[in-house]
Amino acid sequence: MRDRELLAAMFSAAVTAADPASGLRAHLPDPPAKGRTVVIGAGKGAAQMAAALELIWSEVHPGHPLEGLVVTRYGYGCETRFVEIVEAAHPVPDAAGLHSARRLVEAVNTLTEDDLVIALICGGGSALLPAPPSGLTLADEIVLNEILLASGAPISAMNVLRKHLSTIKGGRLAAATKARVVSMIVSDIPGDNPAFVASGPTIPDRTTRHDALSIVEQYGLDLPDRMIAHLHSPAADAPTPDQPVFARHEHHVIASAGVSLEAAAAVARAHGVTPHILSDAIEGEARDVALVHAALAREVALRNRPFTRPAVLLSGGETTVTLRTKGGRGGRNGEFALALALAIDGYAITALAADTDGIDGSEANAGAYVDGETVRRLRAGLDGRALLDANNSFEAFSGLGDLFVTGPTGTNVNDFRAILIR
């Protein structure tokens, strides 16, 4: 098997391992004795989660009807029988998301203690569920997301801020119902804190509006005055886990990056390559993370240490990109890949960096391939360093034909990086 084929096979195994079906089956709740079962959800893989849940539910609990609504990104829907799928914008929210967020609240706030809510939550839900508090608008949520996406702040910090500028995040969606809520979560968050996935619409945590204000200061976020005023107001306080409304609720992380990396490692071993999982929770500036990975890969290539060849370095997590210019195209995996290519020029190294949901940033590719010849090939007509400085990795890899394109995968456990050293 050629190197790129092997990397693609490892990615495929990682995505397959993140299929939520097995986790849904393992944690499937019993239907209520006399109430309704309502499914809600949000995220880039929420439609596929709903479809899987319908099949498993009809098999395990025949005769107990399901109903509900989940929100996913445009183009990520799929066919379902009982749960309605609606689509909205990601990564910048739109009016469809605003309407969908309202519908989700309406779907649960008339339920009783006899009813059951199954919440299907995965990455991307933050942008798909805009729900600005009084005094703020959808336009403000769009501004907030644009500021956060350009800030370089880690996803955990972004979501602390989001949940204190929302009427649905930070556990508020679950707090809107008297029904029992069982949340099924596909984690795209380093460390797998369920309250941070999609900014935790059904899971409260103990972060406060004061924490949100500290993040604004730490990252120098230039938020509009009306947002700052809201964060100074008690109206920004989110519910806490010890409130009685959450007493009967439960949650389960049914897929995560750690399991996916182990699956990729098994593929490498089967092809005679020793895998080394560095971490499933790597954060930081994408180009800086790339330099650290490149230094380790070069050490293996040059000196056969700390690992012997052939080896593949595997890592996951979620890096960030601080935008240096406007108009650049490409996501954090493209940024990582281009920075890595510049740092492994001339070495017998081949790598793949991709997002497990199939979309890197706002483009149609999951990520990109690079190797020790990438920079030489770029020099034929493109300046790799200039493109990196312009946050324009998409143009670099599109020009080379090295984009990694999968289409929507139906899951999301964040970044996948595999660096193969022969």
C-alpha positions in Angstrom: 0.0 0.0 0.0 1.3 3.4 -0.9 1.9 6.0 1.8 -1.0 8.2 1.0 -3.3 5.2 0.7 -2.2 4.0 4.1 -2.8 7.5 5.7 -6.3 7.5 4.1 -7.0 4.1 5.4 -6.0 5.2 8.9 -8.3 8.2 8.6 -11.2 6.0 7.5 -10.6 3.7 10.5 -10.7 6.7 12.8 -14.0 7.9 11.3 -15.5 4.4 11.5 -14.5 4.1 15.1 -16.3 7.4 15.8 -19.6 6.1 14.4 -22.1 6.9 17.1 -24.3 3.8 16.5 -22.4 1.5 19.0 -22.4 4.2 21.7 -26.1 4.9 21.2 -26.9 1.3 21.6 -24.8 0.9 24.7 -26.5 3.8 26.5 -30.0 3.6 25.0 -32.5 4.7 27.7 -35.8 2.9 28.3 -38.9 4.6 27.0 -41.1 6.4 29.5 -43.9 4.4 31.0 -46.6 6.8 29.8 -45.0 9.8 28.3 -43.5 10.9 25.0 -40.0 10.4 23.7 -38.7 13.5 22.0 -35.3 13.7 20.2 -33.5 17.0 20.0 -30.0 17.7 18.8 -27.5 19.9 17.1 -24.1 19.5 15.3 -22.5 18.6 12.1 -23.2 14.9 12.7 -26.5 15.3 14.4 -28.6 14.1 11.4 -26.7 10.8 11.2 -27.0 10.4 14.9 -30.7 10.8 14.6 -30.9 8.3 11.8 -28.9 5.7 13.8 -31.0 6.3 16.8 -34.2 5.7 14.9 -33.0 2.3 13.7 -31.7 1.2 17.1 -34.8 2.4 18.9 -37.3 0.6 16.6 -35.3 -2.6 17.1 -34.9 -2.3 20.9 -38.2 -0.6 21.8 -40.7 -1.5 19.1 -44.1 0.1 19.5 -42.7 3.2 21.4 -42.8 6.2 19.0 -40.1 8.7 18.5 -40.5 12.3 17.4 -38.3 15.4 17.4 -36.0 17.9 15.7 -32.3 18.1 15.1 -30.2 20.9 13.5 -27.2 20.3 11.2 -25.0 22.2 8.8 -26.2 22.9 5.2 -25.6 19.8 3.1 -25.2 17.5 6.1 -28.7 16.3 6.4 -29.9 12.7 5.8 -33.1 10.8 5.5 -35.0 10.0 8.7 -38.5 8.7 9.4 -39.6 10.3 12.6 -37.1 13.0 13.6 -37.2 16.2 11.5 -33.9 17.3 10.1 -33.3 21.1 9.6 -30.2 22.8 8.2 -28.5 26.0 9.1 -25.2 27.8 8.6 -21.8 26.9 10.1 -19.3 28.3 11.2 -21.1 31.7 11.1 -24.7 31.5 12.2 -27.7 32.6 10.2 -31.5 33.2 10.5 -32.2 29.5 9.9 -30.2 28.6 13.0 -31.9 31.3 15.0 -35.4 29.9 14.0 -34.2 26.3 14.7 -32.9 27.2 18.2 -36.3 28.6 19.0 -38.1 25.5 17.7 -35.9 23.3 19.9 -36.9 25.3 23.0 -40.5 25.0 22.0 -40.2 21.3 21.5 -39.2 20.7 25.1 -40.7 23.4 27.2 -44.3 21.9 27.2 -43.1 18.4 28.2 -43.9 17.0 31.6 -42.1 14.9 34.1 -43.5 11.8 32.4 -41.7 12.5 29.2 -38.2 11.7 28.0 -35.8 13.9 25.9 -32.9 12.3 24.1 -30.4 15.0 23.1 -27.9 14.2 20.3 -25.0 16.7 20.6 -21.8 17.0 18.6 -19.4 19.5 17.3 -20.6 22.5 15.4 -23.7 22.9 17.6 -22.5 26.3 18.9 -22.8 28.0 15.6 -25.9 26.1 14.6 -27.8 27.3 17.7 -27.7 31.1 17.8 -30.0 32.3 20.6 -29.0 35.9 21.6 -30.2 37.2 25.0 -32.4 40.2 25.4 -30.7 43.3 24.0 -28.6 41.4 21.5 -29.4 40.2 18.0 -28.4 37.6 15.5 -26.1 40.2 14.0 -24.3 40.3 17.4 -23.9 36.5 17.4 -22.4 36.7 13.9 -20.0 39.4 15.1 -19.1 37.3 18.2 -18.4 34.2 16.1 -16.3 36.1 13.6 -14.2 37.6 16.5 -13.8 34.2 18.1 -12.8 32.4 14.9 -10.1 35.0 14.2 -8.8 35.2 17.8 -6.7 32.1 18.1 -8.5 31.2 21.4 -8.9 27.5 22.2 -12.3 26.0 21.7 -12.9 25.6 25.5 -12.4 29.4 26.0 -14.6 30.2 23.0 -17.4 28.1 24.4 -17.3 29.6 27.9 -17.9 33.0 26.2 -20.6 31.7 23.9 -22.6 30.1 26.7 -22.8 33.3 28.7 -24.0 35.2 25.6 -26.9 32.8 24.8 -30.3 31.8 26.0 -29.9 28.1 24.9 -26.3 27.1 25.6 -24.7 26.4 29.0 -27.5 23.9 30.0 -30.3 26.3 29.3 -32.0 24.1 26.7 -32.2 21.2 29.2 -33.3 23.7 32.0 -36.3 24.6 29.8 -38.1 21.3 30.3 -39.5 19.3 33.1 -38.8 16.1 31.2 -35.9 13.8 32.0 -33.0 14.5 29.6 -30.5 11.9 28.4 -27.7 13.5 26.4 -25.6 11.5 23.9 -22.4 13.3 23.0 -19.8 12.9 20.2 -16.9 14.8 21.6 -14.8 17.1 19.5 -13.3 18.8 22.6 -9.8 18.1 23.9 -10.3 16.4 27.2 -13.9 15.4 26.3 -15.6 17.7 28.8 -19.2 17.2 27.7 -20.3 20.6 28.9 -18.0 22.2 26.2 -19.3 20.2 23.2 -21.5 22.6 21.2 -21.3 24.9 24.3 -23.3 22.4 26.3 -26.9 23.2 25.5 -28.1 20.4 27.7 -25.2 20.2 30.2 -24.4 22.9 32.7 -21.0 23.6 34.2 -19.6 25.9 36.8 -18.0 28.5 34.6 -19.3 32.0 35.3 -19.8 35.3 33.5 -16.7 36.4 35.4 -14.7 33.6 33.7 -16.1 34.9 30.3 -15.0 38.4 31.1 -11.5 37.1 32.0 -11.3 35.4 28.6 -12.2 38.6 26.8 -9.3 40.3 28.6 -6.9 37.4 28.2 -7.3 37.2 24.4 -7.9 41.0 23.8 -11.3 40.4 22.3 -12.8 43.6 21.0 -16.4 42.9 21.7 -19.2 45.5 21.2 -20.1 47.4 24.3 -23.5 45.8 24.5 -22.0 42.4 24.9 -19.6 43.5 27.6 -22.6 45.1 29.4 -24.5 41.9 29.2 -21.5 39.9 30.7 -21.5 42.3 33.6 -25.2 41.7 34.2 -26.6 38.8 36.3 -28.7 38.0 33.2 -25.6 36.3 31.8 -25.4 33.8 34.6 -25.8 30.3 33.4 -27.5 27.5 35.4 -25.2 25.3 37.5 -25.2 21.5 37.8 -26.5 21.4 41.3 -29.9 23.0 40.4 -32.9 20.7 41.0 -34.0 20.8 37.3 -31.0 18.7 36.4 -31.4 16.0 39.1 -32.8 13.3 36.8 -30.6 14.1 33.8 -27.7 12.0 32.6 -25.1 12.2 29.8 -22.8 9.8 27.9 -19.8 10.5 25.7 -20.4 7.9 23.0 -17.4 8.7 20.7 -14.2 10.6 21.1 -10.8 11.2 19.5 -9.0 8.7 21.7 -10.9 5.7 20.4 -10.5 6.9 16.9 -6.7 7.2 17.2 -6.5 3.7 18.6 -8.4 2.5 15.5 -6.0 4.3 13.2 -3.0 2.8 15.1 -4.4 -0.7 14.5 -4.4 -0.1 10.7 -0.7 1.1 10.9 0.4 -2.0 12.8 -1.4 -4.3 10.3 0.8 -2.7 7.6 4.1 -3.1 9.4 4.3 0.5 10.7 4.7 1.2 14.4 2.2 3.8 15.6 2.8 6.3 18.4 -0.2 8.3 19.7 1.2 11.6 20.9 -2.1 12.9 22.4 -5.8 13.2 21.6 -6.1 16.6 23.2 -3.5 18.9 21.5 -4.4 22.5 21.4 -2.6 25.7 20.3 -1.8 27.7 17.2 -1.9 25.3 14.2 1.4 26.5 12.7 3.2 26.2 16.0 1.8 22.7 16.7 3.0 21.8 13.2 6.6 22.9 14.0 6.6 20.7 17.1 5.4 17.7 15.1 7.9 18.4 12.4 10.8 18.5 14.8 9.8 15.2 16.3 9.4 13.6 12.8 12.7 15.0 11.6 14.4 13.4 14.7 13.0 10.1 13.8 14.0 10.4 10.1 17.5 11.6 10.9 18.5 9.7 14.1 15.9 6.9 14.6 14.9 8.4 17.9 12.8 8.6 20.1 11.1 6.1 17.8 12.5 3.7 15.2 11.4 3.8 11.6 9.0 2.9 10.0 6.8 4.9 12.4 3.6 7.0 12.2 3.0 9.8 14.7 -0.7 10.2 15.5 -2.4 13.1 17.3 -5.8 14.7 17.7 -7.4 17.6 19.5 -8.3 21.0 18.1 -5.8 23.6 17.0 -6.6 27.2 16.3 -5.7 29.8 13.7 -5.2 33.5 14.4 -6.1 35.3 11.2 -3.4 37.6 10.0 -5.1 38.8 6.9 -8.6 38.9 5.4 -9.6 36.7 2.5 -7.5 33.7 3.2 -9.0 30.3 2.5 -8.5 27.1 4.4 -9.0 25.7 7.9 -6.8 24.8 10.8 -5.8 21.4 9.3 -4.7 23.1 6.1 -2.8 25.6 8.1 -1.1 22.8 10.1 -0.3 20.9 6.9 1.3 23.8 5.1 3.4 24.8 8.1 4.4 21.1 8.4 5.4 20.9 4.7 7.7 23.9 5.1 9.4 22.3 8.1 9.9 18.8 6.5 11.2 19.9 3.1 13.4 17.2 1.7 12.7 14.5 4.3 11.2 11.0 3.7 8.0 12.0 5.5 4.4 11.9 4.4 1.5 13.3 6.4 -2.2 13.8 6.4 -4.0 16.4 8.5 -7.8 16.4 8.3 -11.0 17.2 10.2 -13.0 14.0 11.0 -16.2 15.7 10.1 -15.0 16.0 6.5 -14.8 19.8 6.4 -11.8 21.9 7.3 -13.0 25.4 8.0 -15.4 26.7 5.4 -14.1 24.8 2.3 -15.2 21.5 0.9 -12.1 19.5 1.8 -11.4 17.7 5.0 -7.7 18.6 5.0 -4.5 17.9 2.9 -1.6 15.6 2.2 2.0 16.8 2.4 5.4 15.2 2.0 9.1 16.1 1.7 8.5 17.2 -1.9 5.5 19.5 -1.3 7.6 22.7 -1.0 9.6 21.9 -4.1 6.4 21.4 -6.1 5.0 24.6 -4.7 8.1 26.6 -5.9 7.0 25.8 -9.5 4.3 28.5 -9.2 3.4 29.3 -5.6 5.1 30.7 -2.6 4.3 28.4 0.4 5.6 30.8 3.0 3.5 33.7 1.6 0.4 31.6 1.4 0.9 30.5 5.1 1.3 34.1 6.2 -1.9 34.9 4.3 -3.8 32.0 6.0 -4.4 30.7 2.5 -3.5 27.0 2.7 -6.5 26.1 0.5 -4.9 27.8 -2.5 -1.6 26.0 -1.9 -3.0 22.5 -1.8 -5.7 23.1 -4.4 -2.9 24.2 -6.8 -1.0 21.0 -6.1 -4.0 18.7 -6.3 -3.2 17.6 -2.7 -6.5 18.4 -1.0 -8.0 15.5 1.0 -11.7 15.4 0.1 -14.1 13.0 1.8 -17.5 14.8 2.0 -19.5 14.8 5.2 -18.6 11.8 7.4 -21.5 11.9 9.8 -19.4 12.3 12.9 -17.0 14.8 14.4 -14.1 13.9 16.9 -12.1 16.8 15.7 -8.6 16.9 14.1 -6.8 13.8 12.8 -3.1 14.0 12.1 -0.9 11.2 10.9 2.8 11.7 10.1 4.5 8.7 8.4 8.3 8.4 8.6 9.9 5.7 6.4 
